[in-house]
Amino acid sequence: MAGLKDATAIVGIGQTPFARQLPEDERTLACRAVLAALDDAGIAPGEVDALASYTMEETDEVELAKAVGFGDLTFFSKVGYGGGGSCATVAHLAAAIAAGQATVGVAWRSRKRGSGPRPWTSTAVQLPTPAQWTRPFGLLRPADEIAMLARRYMHEYGATRDHLFNVALASRNRANQNPAAIMYDRPLTREMYMTSRWISEPLCLFDNCLETDGALACVVVSRERARDCRRPPVYVHSAAQGLPAQHHGMVNYWNDDPLTGPSWTAARHLWKHADFIPQDVDVAQIYDAFTPLIPLSLEGYGFCGRGEGGAFTEGGALEIGGRLPVNTGGGGLSEAYVHGFNLITEGVKQLRGTSTAQVPGASTCLVTAGEGVPTSALLLRS
């Protein structure tokens, strides 16, 4: 890891518009996001020799390479577990470039989740083993699975719906500053939150992420190459993946400690190889498919003690000017839900100083992938 610290940088980011329904197919959206990221970096498509994405990505390397015009590829990887793999795509490229396996890497995610099918509705696919013990009894969706963990968290530590509202409100407030966000022109109030319909108790409508069509990408190069690129480099300071022993995914109910999720494992490795600590982080982009993942992640990554994540959200702590501004583009709750990739690009914007909700003087940023599943995280610095 000493060889990975600050050895590479993100030098280009790109995205398509976000919407509930876009006319283009996923491959077209992927190509547009990748070309935008390469243009942002000032790098020609023919120079790309490494790719990384998700196992759930429908656009494969062969299709993308032909359509965009890449050169010979010498490294390509895909990371599993949906949103848990977002930061790992960048980490894999960083490791490959630092090891000399490649020189220009592109990570991307393209998804038509807004207009496409819901993954859990397929009855033709064999259920994974943990789900065989839950879905026949009514836990059909990720929202149901996280709702169980949220109820346990509220019971154990006294967290309340007001704490979850604080999370939803912070994301919505930032989206209201971001013209690219789906919820740009739709403010959220406490009354709206408290009277909205249940999705899976204790989670209401506004505790759940958006359903989005869209694509995003980023370009990773070596520290040396980054000096010659079009945009200021954002360095990959530390990276980690995490899968705890005897973990069961989002249905982690049989573990001795169900509320100690993959973030705890990833965090130990992340901070072990970093030159700064949680209190030095200026801004965080924390995976927010569901609001309870924010307090759970705040604890896992060391911003507060065990059981203190709910209370941490009080007093505007997650807002600009608070203890830890989070999800400054609106996140998955209010900007777009594309398996967390917009959190990576927003982290880059913050450290470039170009966010629509800029944290003054931000020079360090934590980006996390999905909590509750095998996960990953990045520490970025300017």
C-alpha positions, 0 to 999 in steps of 0.5 A: 500500500505504500506504493499506492499512496498518492501514486495515481490520480483521477484526472477526468470525470464525465456523466450523462444527464440523469432522469427517471427515463432516458431514451438511449440504451445503456451502452450509448450512455456508457460511451457518452460518459466515458468520452466526456471523462476523457475529454475532461482529462484531455486524453485521447481514447486510443491511449486507454489501456485499462478498464474497471467496472461492476459485475452488474454492468451490462456494457462489457469491455469488448463493446465499449473498447470498439465503440469508443476506440480504445487501444490495446487493453492490458488490464480489465476487471469487474467488481461484485456486489452492486454499489459495494464495488463503486470505489473498488473500480478506482482502487483496481485501476490505481493498483494496476497503474502503480504496478505498471500493468497499465497507464490510462484507466477508465472506470464507469457505471451505466444503468437504466434503473429508472426505466429498467426492471427491478433486479429482485423481481426475477423468479427465474434466477436461483436465490443466493443462499442467504436469501433462501432464508429471508425472501420466502418470508417476505424480505423481498427487496433491499429496502426490506433487508435494510429496514430490519437492520434499521429497526435493530439499530433504533432499538439498540441505540435509540436512533429516531426517524428524526435522525433519518430525516436529518440525512434525507434533508442534507442530501435534498438541500445539496440537490437543491443547489445542483442543477444536474440533480433529479430533485433540484427543484423539489425541496423537502420538509419535515412534514413531507418526510413524516407523512410520506408513505411507508416503503418498509417500516421504519423506512418511508419514501424519502429514506430510499434512493432514487430510481435513475437512468444515467451513466458516469465515468472517471479517468485514472493515471499515474501521478507523473502523467497527471501533471500534464492533464487538463484538470488539476489532479485528485490523488488516490491517497488510500483505498480499501475493500472490506468483507467481514468474517462470517458476513451474510450481506444485507441479511446479516441477522445471524452474525454475532454483531449484525450492526458491525458491517463491512465498513468497519473492515474496510475502514481499518485498512483504509486508515492504516495506510493513510497520513490523516485521520477521520477528523482531518476529512473535510467532506465525505461522500457516503453511500446512501441507497437508504438513510440508515446507511449514513449513521452506520457508516459514520460509526464504521469509518470512525467519525463517532463512537458505536451507537452515536451515528444518529446523534451525530446528524443533529444540529446540521452536522451533515450540512455545509458548515457542519461537522462533516458535510456529506453527499454534496451533490445530493447523493443517491437519495436526491441527485441520482442513484447509479450504484454510487458512482456519482459520489466518486465524481462529486468527491473529485469536484469538491477537491477541484473546487467546482462543486455546486455546494462547495465546502470552502478549502476542501482538500481531503474527501472520503468516498464510500461504497455500499454498507451492508454488502462487501464494500470499498472506500477511497480517501482522496486528496488534492 
